[in-house]
């Protein structure tokens, strides 16, 4: 028999103004409102001050002439500030991506060399690391620039490995030039065939590794993978004209994008965004579903559901509004009640891609040697190889040499972090030193070193500003 004393007394639910969950949400929204209010207040005061001085906030300067000449890039005489910014962004990406690839290769070699049993290799790499990392990167960039400027004037005498009236390389105080492959419109067909080859090569590599793991002999997985890629690359080089008939398909698609009412695009993209928001919310709810119903929602769950719904509503409103961001993407004025910008983007893409397929007789890439005219490099926009001026090349070399040191130290630490038993087991299986490093040690080491070398990639990207 249960008495009143044995009855379980449930705590009373506190009023909403004392509920910690409600107080947290109210505090966060209040803080957000304060931030928005401060920004609104500052923006309003700024607008008043500029109006009083007869000025206004505008981005019209981006379309105005700048009257400057850039030292390097795809357009050294930009007609507007926007073009100058585009050249600067492109140069930054060129330095960053090519520098990251070169730095990670050099850094990996340095990290492994510092662990080598060969006395000369070990000491040489140690001296390199200890010297380079203690010299500021700006000093190194200036050093390389001064050194390269001592190469002498640009002339036929600065040619390296002459080939007739041209050369494979030119090295002078005006810049460095080397052979380069210039892409043609038909490159997309070759890239599509080569992408299939990448997938097939991956499957071939897994197949050969399976043979080796089964103890059926030497698999040579890497060789098989490279041979597969070479075969697909060669087939794609000669077989890409077979895709020429597809230009009719893309021309037809371009015609559809041009003639279909723009309202259809608005509805399609609005429904797509609404579906994505619904999928995110439904996925979150499924994760919280229990046999007895829904579990307790945390603040993070409520935030994800609320954010997905809000983004979905804003997206639908954006594409159904009279003025939307899609029109601004292609530089067109917003058309009332349309998503004209996106329609034009799809139309332009389809027509350009179809034109490339129509020109299926040309090779995907054209190899060109550097060339001189009147003692000067021919303009970069002509297909005569790649030209780097001294400033650009000095920046690239300085960043790669400096960043590779820190990547090498991270790689060395990662290799040392791999258990010694892993190496002993690999040697016991009969693996050679190179196979042991490539197949067992480095794959495990790079899982450890990925975060620190990621920071070095960011440092290389930020240090590219030293080009100024």
N, C-alpha and C positions, 0 to 999 in steps of 0.2 A: 504494500500500500504506500503510495507516494503522498507525503505530507507537503504542506506549504513550505516547510523549511528545506525539503529536498528538491523543490522545483528550481529549474535553471532560470536565472534572471538574466535576460538579454539586455545589453546596454542600449540606452536610448540613442536614437540617431540625433547628432547635434544639429542645431539650426544652420542654415546655409552660410551665414556670415561667420560661423566658427568651423566650417568643414574645410580641412586642410587642402583637399583636392580643388574645391572651388576657389579658395584663396590663392592657390598657385596659378590657376588659369587667369583669374582677375589681375593678379600682379603682373603676369607676363603681357597681357593685352594692354594694361595700363602703361607699362614700360615702353611697349611698341608705339602706343599712341603718343607718348611724350617725345619719342625720337622723331616720329613723323611731324609732330607739331613744331619741333625745333627746326627741322629742315625746311618746313613750310615758312616759318617765320624768317629764317635767313634768306631763303629764295625770294620772298616778298620784299624784304628790305633791299636786297641786291637789285631787284628789278626797279624799285623806286629810285635808288641812287643812280642807276644807269640811265633811266628815263630823264632824270633831272639834268644829266650831262649830255643828253641827246644821243645816247648810245643804246645798243640793244644786243642781246645775246643771240648770236647767229653762227651758223656753220657755213656761211657763204664763202668764207675765205678758202675753204677746201676746193672750190671750183675756180679760184682766181689764179692767175699766173704767179709763179714764185721767182722767176728770173735767176735761177741758180743752176749750176752744173754739178752733177753727182760724179764721184770718182769711179763708181763701179755699179753694175746692175743691168737689168734688161732694158732700161731707158735712162740714159745719163743726162738727158735734157728734158725733164718733165714739163708738161704744159700747165700743170696745176699742183696745188699742195696735196691733193688726193693721190695723184700719180707719184709724187715724191714719197709720200707715206707708203704707198704700195711697194715701191722699189726698196725702201728701208726694211719693210716687213719681210719681203722676199729674201733680201740679203741676210737678215737675221736667221731665217729658216735654213738658208743654204749653209751658213756657218754651223748652226746648231746640229742639224741632222747629220751632215757629213762629218762634223767634228766628233759627235757622239760615237759614230761607228768606228772611226779611226782611233779614238781614245780608248774604247773598250777593248779593241784588238791589242793595241800597244800596252794597255794596262794589264791585260791578262798575261801577256808574254813577260812583263816585268815581275808580276806577282809569282809566276811559276819559276822564273829565273832566279829569284831571291831564295828559293828553296832548293835550287839545284845542288847536286853533289860536286859539280865541276867548279873548281876554285876560281877560275878566271871568270866564268859566267856569273857566279854568285857575287864576286867582289865588284865586277863591272856594273851589274844592275844595282848593287847597294850604293856605289858611288853616284850613279845617275840619280837615284831616288833622293839620297841625302843632300845632293847639291841642288837639284831643280826645285824641290819643294820649299827650300829656304830662300828662294829668289822671288820677289813679287812678280806676279804675272805681267803687270804693265811694263816692268823693266825688261822682261823677256820679249814682249812684243816689240818694243823699241829696238832691242838688240837685233832681232831678226830682220826688222825693216832696214836698219843701217847696214847689216851684213848683205842683204839682197841688193841694196842700192850700189854696192861695190862690184856688181857683176859686169858693169860696163854698158855702153849704149846698145840700143837695139839695131841689129844689122844682120847680114847674112852670116857674119862670123859668130854670132851668138846661137847659131843653129846647132842642135845636138842630134846625132844620127840623121844626116841628110838623106833625103829621098828625092832624087832628081832636083828640080828647082824649089822643092819644099823640104820640110824636115819633120821628124816626129815630135821634137820638142824645141822650144825657144826659151832661153833663160837670159834675161837682161834686166837692167834697171827700170825698164818700162813695164815689166811684168813677166809672168810665166804662162806659156801656152803649150797645150798638149792635144792629142787627137781626142775627138769626141763623137758620139753617136747622136745625130739630130733626128728626132722622131718625125714621122710623117703621119698623115691622117689614117693610114691603114694600120697603125700600131695597135689599135684596139682589137682587131681580129687576132693578131698575134698574141696579145696579152691574154685574151680569152682562152686561146688554145694552150698557152703556157700555164695558165691557172689550173686547167684540167691536169696538165702534166705535174704540177706541184702536188695535187691530191693523189695522183697515181704513184708518184715517187714516194710519198709518205707511206702508202700502203705497201709498196715494194720493200721499203726499209723495214717496216714492221714484220713482213714475211721473212726477210733474211735474218733478222734478229731472232725470230722464232726458231729458225733452223739452227742457229748457233747455240741457243739455249737448250735445244734438244740434243746437243752433243753430236751433230751430224757433220761436223767439220767446219772449216773456215767459211764464214758467210760473206765477208766483205760487203757489209750492208751499205757503207758510205759510197763505195765504188758503184754499186748497183743503183743507188739513188741518183748519183750524178749522171750516170749513163742514161737513166730514164728521163731526167730533165733535159739532157742534150738531145735525145731523140725527139721529144715533144717540141723543143725549141726549133730544131731543124725542120720537122714536119710543118710546124706553124709558119715558118719562114716561106715555104713554097706552097703551102695549101691555103693560105689566107685568102687568095682571090676567090675560092669557092664560096666565101661568105658574101660576095658582091651582090647576089640577088636580094639580100636582106635589106638593101637600101630602099627597095620599093615598099617593104613593110614599114620601115621607119618614116618614110615619106607619107604613107597613108596615116600613120599615127599622128604625125605633125599636122596633117590636114584636119584630123579629128579635134585635136587640141585648139586649132584655130577657129573652127566653126561651131563647136558645141557651146551652148549658152553658158555664160560665166556662172549663172546661178547654180548650175549643176556642180561646178567645182566647189562652190560655197557649201552646198549640202553634203557633198562627199567628204570634204575635209572636216566639216563640223561633226558629222556622224563618226568619222574615224577618231577624232579627239575624244568625243563622248564615250566611244567604246573602250578606248585605252584607259580613261578614268574609271569606267565601270569595271574593267578587268583588274585594275590595281586594287580597287576597294573590295571586290569580290574575293580576290586572292588573299587579302589580309583577313577577311571575315572567315574564310575557310581554315586558315591557320589557327584561328581562335575558337573554332567549333569543337565542342566536346560531346560525348554521348548524352549528356544531360542538358545540352543547349550551349549557349555561348558562355565562355569563361569571363573573368573579370577583365575589362579593358584597361590597359595602362594609359598613361598620358601619351606615350609614344604611339600607341595604337590609334588613339583619337586624333593625334596630330597627323598621322599618315592618311587616315580616312578623310579628314577635313582638307588637307592640302591637295589630295588627288581630286576631290570634288571641286574645290575652288579653281584649280588649274584647268580642269575640264570645262567649267562654266566660262572662265575667261577666254579659253581657246575658241569655244563656240561663238562667244560674243565678238571675238576678234575677226573671225572669218565671215561672220554675218553682218559686220558693221559697215558703215559707209566709208570709213577710212581705215585701212588695215596695213600691217607691216609687210605683207607679201607684195604690195605694190611698190614699197620703198626699196625692196631688195634689188629690183632691176632698174631702179632709177626712174620709174614712171609715176606720174601723178595718180593719186588714188581716185578710182572711178566710183561714183555713187553706187552703193549696194553691190559691189563686186569684189572678187578676188583676182582681179586682172593680172596682178603680178605673178602669181603662181602659174596661171594659165600660160603666160608668155614664157616663163622659165621652162616649162615642159615642152612647149612648142619649139623654142630655140634649141634645147637639148636634142630633141628628136630629129630636127632638120640637120643640125651639125653632125650628129652621129650617122645619120643616113648619108650625108655627103661624103663622110669618110669611108663608108662602105662602098659607095659608088666608085670611088677612086681606088679600086682593088688591084690595079695593075702595078702600082708602085711598091717598092720594098717597105717594110714596116719602119726600118731605121736606115739612115744613110751615114756612113762613116766618112769623116772629113779630117784632113790634116791641117795643121796651122798654116797660115799664109801671111805674107807681108806685102804691103803696097806702099811705095815711096818711103820705105824705112819705118812704117808704122803698122801696127796690127789692124787688120780689117775689122770693121765694126762688129760687135758681138752679135747683132741680130742677123748676121749672115752666116751661112753654114760653112764655117771654115775652122772648126775646132773650138776649144774652150780657152778663154783668156782670163787669167786672174791678174789684176794689177798688184803691185808690190804691197800696198797697204792691206788689201784683202788677204793675200797669201801670208803675210807676216802675222796677221791676226789669227788666221786659221792654224798655222804652225805653232804659235805661242800658246793658244788655248789647248790644243791637242797634247803638246809636250807637257804642259803643266798639269792638266786634268788627269792624264794617264798615270801620273805618279800616285795620286790618291786612290785611283781605281786599283792600281797594282797593289797597294798596301791592303785595301779591302779584300782583294782576291787572295792575297797571301794569308790573311787572317782567316778567311773562309776555308781555305785548304787545310790549314792547321786545325780547324775546328772539326773536320771530318775525322771520325774515329780511326785510329791506326789499324784496327782490325779489318776495316773495309779494304784497305790496300793489301793487307796480308792475304785476305780471302781471294782477292782478284789475282794476285801473283800465284796463289796455290792452284787456281783454275787454269793457269798457263797464259794469262794475258801478258802482252808486252807492256813496257812502261807507257808508251804512247796510248795504247788502248785503255790501260788502267786509268790514266789521267782523263781521257776523253769520255769514257763510258761510265766511270764510277765516281771518281773524285770530283771533277768539275761540276757535273750535274747536281751533286749534293752541296757543293760549296756555294754555287750561285744562288741557291735558295736562302742561304745565310747572308750573302753579300748584296742581294738585290736592293734592300732599303738604303744602305750607305752609298752605293754607286748611283742610285736614283737621285740622291742629294747632289752628287757630283755632276750629274746631267743638268740639274737646275743651276748649279754654279756656272757651268759652261755657258748656259743660255744667258744668264745675267751678266757674266763677264764679257759677252759679245758687245755690250754697250761701250767697252773701252775702245772700240773702233773709232769713236769720235775723236 
